[in-house]
Amino acid sequence: EKYLQDNCDGYIIARLAKVFGSELGDGTIFTNWLDVIDRTDSIKCAADQIFSPVYINNVVEAITRLIENDCNGIFHVCSRKPFARIELLKILLSCVNKYISKNIKLIPCSIHDFELREERPLNISMIPDKLIKATGIQLSDIEDICKIIVKNKFEKHEKRYG
C-alpha cells in the first residue's frame, strides 16, 4: 500500500474484510457452520472478535464500480455493520430454526481459545462509508444472505430426500 501511495498518481487499494459466499460447500463461514450444525449439538464460538464480513457478490460489484468510476484511494470492502462471531452464528441459527428444530448449545469463548497459526486481534472491523459514497453500492444485509444460504440448503435437501 505504501509503495502504491508513494509511487503512483492513481491507485485503488481495496481492503477486503472476511469474504463469504452463499454456495453450499464453498468453505466460507456460514456454509461451514451449516456443516457443523448437521454434525453436532454444540458449537464453540468466539464472542470477543468483532469483524465486518462481506458477501462475495458485493466484493465483485464494489471492485467493478471502483474501476468504472475511476476512483482513487483506499476503500474498505466490508459489511455496513460490525459483528461478533457469535452474533453471526445466532443469526444463522435463527434462519435454520425456521426449517428444522435443532437445539444447538452455543459455547461462547475467546478467539484466543482456538489454535490458530498467528494471534488475531479482537477488533478487525472496518467502515465502508467511503466505498458507498464513491460507488453508490448497496451492500447486502447479512441476515438476508443467511436466509438465502439456509433456504438453498433445505430446498436441496427436500428435493434429494423429500
C-alpha positions as CSV (number, residue, x, y, z in Angstrom):
1,E,0.0,0.0,0.0
2,K,2.7,2.4,1.0
3,Y,4.6,1.8,-2.3
4,L,1.5,2.5,-4.4
5,Q,0.7,5.6,-2.5
6,D,4.3,6.9,-2.8
7,N,4.8,5.9,-6.5
8,C,1.5,6.1,-8.3
9,D,-0.7,9.1,-9.2
10,G,-3.8,6.9,-9.3
11,Y,-4.4,3.7,-7.5
12,I,-7.2,1.7,-5.9
13,I,-6.4,-0.2,-2.7
14,A,-9.4,-2.4,-1.8
15,R,-9.1,-3.7,1.7
16,L,-11.3,-6.8,2.0
17,A,-13.0,-8.0,5.1
18,K,-13.5,-11.7,5.6
19,V,-15.3,-12.7,2.4
20,F,-18.1,-15.3,2.5
21,G,-20.2,-17.0,-0.2
22,S,-23.7,-18.5,-0.4
23,E,-22.9,-21.7,-2.2
24,L,-23.1,-24.8,0.0
25,G,-19.6,-26.3,0.4
26,D,-17.8,-23.1,-0.6
27,G,-15.7,-23.3,2.6
28,T,-16.8,-19.9,3.9
29,I,-18.0,-19.0,7.4
30,F,-21.8,-19.6,7.1
31,T,-21.7,-22.7,4.9
32,N,-19.1,-24.2,7.2
33,W,-21.3,-23.5,10.2
34,L,-24.2,-25.3,8.4
35,D,-22.0,-28.4,8.1
36,V,-21.1,-28.2,11.8
37,I,-24.8,-27.8,12.7
38,D,-25.5,-31.0,10.8
39,R,-22.9,-32.9,12.8
40,T,-23.2,-31.7,16.4
41,D,-25.4,-30.3,19.1
42,S,-22.9,-27.7,20.4
43,I,-20.7,-25.1,18.8
44,K,-17.8,-23.3,20.5
45,C,-17.7,-19.8,19.0
46,A,-15.7,-16.6,19.7
47,A,-17.7,-13.9,21.4
48,D,-14.9,-11.4,21.6
49,Q,-13.8,-10.9,18.0
50,I,-15.5,-8.2,16.0
51,F,-15.3,-8.1,12.3
52,S,-17.3,-6.9,9.2
53,P,-17.7,-9.9,6.8
54,V,-18.6,-9.2,3.2
55,Y,-20.6,-11.2,0.7
56,I,-18.6,-12.3,-2.4
57,N,-21.1,-10.7,-4.8
58,N,-20.6,-7.4,-3.0
59,V,-16.8,-7.7,-3.4
60,V,-17.1,-8.2,-7.2
61,E,-19.6,-5.3,-7.6
62,A,-17.5,-3.0,-5.4
63,I,-14.3,-3.6,-7.3
64,T,-16.1,-3.3,-10.6
65,R,-17.7,0.0,-9.6
66,L,-14.4,1.4,-8.2
67,I,-12.8,0.8,-11.6
68,E,-15.7,2.0,-13.6
69,N,-16.0,5.2,-11.5
70,D,-12.2,5.9,-11.9
71,C,-11.9,6.0,-8.1
72,N,-8.6,6.7,-6.3
73,G,-7.5,5.8,-2.8
74,I,-8.1,3.2,-0.1
75,F,-11.5,1.6,0.2
76,H,-12.9,-0.8,2.8
77,V,-14.9,-3.5,1.2
78,C,-17.0,-4.9,4.1
79,S,-20.4,-5.1,5.6
80,R,-22.1,-1.9,6.8
81,K,-22.1,-3.2,10.4
82,P,-19.5,-5.0,12.5
83,F,-20.5,-8.2,14.3
84,A,-19.1,-10.6,16.9
85,R,-18.7,-14.1,15.5
86,I,-21.2,-15.4,17.9
87,E,-23.8,-12.8,16.7
88,L,-23.4,-14.1,13.2
89,L,-23.8,-17.7,14.3
90,K,-27.0,-16.7,16.2
91,I,-28.4,-15.0,13.0
92,L,-27.7,-18.2,11.0
93,L,-29.2,-20.4,13.7
94,S,-32.3,-18.3,13.7
95,C,-32.7,-18.9,10.0
96,V,-32.1,-22.6,10.4
97,N,-34.7,-22.9,13.1
98,K,-37.4,-21.7,10.6
99,Y,-36.8,-25.0,8.8
100,I,-35.9,-27.5,11.5
101,S,-35.9,-27.6,15.3
102,K,-32.4,-28.2,16.3
103,N,-31.3,-27.1,19.7
104,I,-27.6,-26.1,19.3
105,K,-25.8,-25.2,22.5
106,L,-23.6,-22.1,21.9
107,I,-20.4,-22.1,23.9
108,P,-19.0,-18.6,24.0
109,C,-15.3,-18.3,24.2
110,S,-12.4,-16.1,23.1
111,I,-10.8,-16.1,19.7
112,H,-7.6,-16.8,21.6
113,D,-9.0,-20.2,22.8
114,F,-8.6,-21.6,19.2
115,E,-5.3,-22.9,18.0
116,L,-4.5,-20.5,15.2
117,R,-1.3,-20.0,13.3
118,E,-1.0,-16.5,14.5
119,E,-2.6,-14.4,17.1
120,R,-5.7,-12.5,15.9
121,P,-6.7,-9.0,17.0
122,L,-10.1,-8.7,18.8
123,N,-11.4,-5.9,16.6
124,I,-10.8,-6.2,12.8
125,S,-14.0,-4.3,11.8
126,M,-13.9,-1.8,9.0
127,I,-16.2,1.0,7.8
128,P,-17.4,1.1,4.2
129,D,-18.7,4.7,4.1
130,K,-16.0,5.9,1.6
131,L,-16.8,3.0,-0.7
132,I,-20.6,3.6,-0.5
133,K,-20.1,7.3,-1.2
134,A,-17.8,6.8,-4.1
135,T,-19.7,4.0,-5.8
136,G,-23.3,4.1,-4.6
137,I,-23.1,0.4,-3.8
138,Q,-25.9,-1.2,-1.8
139,L,-24.2,-3.7,0.5
140,S,-26.1,-6.9,1.2
141,D,-27.7,-7.4,4.6
142,I,-26.1,-10.3,6.4
143,E,-29.4,-11.7,7.6
144,D,-30.8,-11.7,4.1
145,I,-27.8,-13.7,2.8
146,C,-28.2,-16.1,5.7
147,K,-31.8,-16.7,4.8
148,I,-30.8,-17.5,1.2
149,I,-28.0,-19.8,2.3
150,V,-30.3,-21.7,4.6
151,K,-33.2,-21.8,2.1
152,N,-30.8,-23.3,-0.5
153,K,-29.7,-25.9,1.9
154,F,-33.1,-27.1,2.9
155,E,-34.7,-26.8,-0.6
156,K,-31.9,-29.0,-2.0
157,H,-32.3,-31.4,1.0
158,E,-36.1,-31.7,0.4
159,K,-35.5,-32.3,-3.4
160,R,-32.9,-35.0,-2.6
161,Y,-34.7,-36.7,0.3
162,G,-38.3,-35.5,0.1
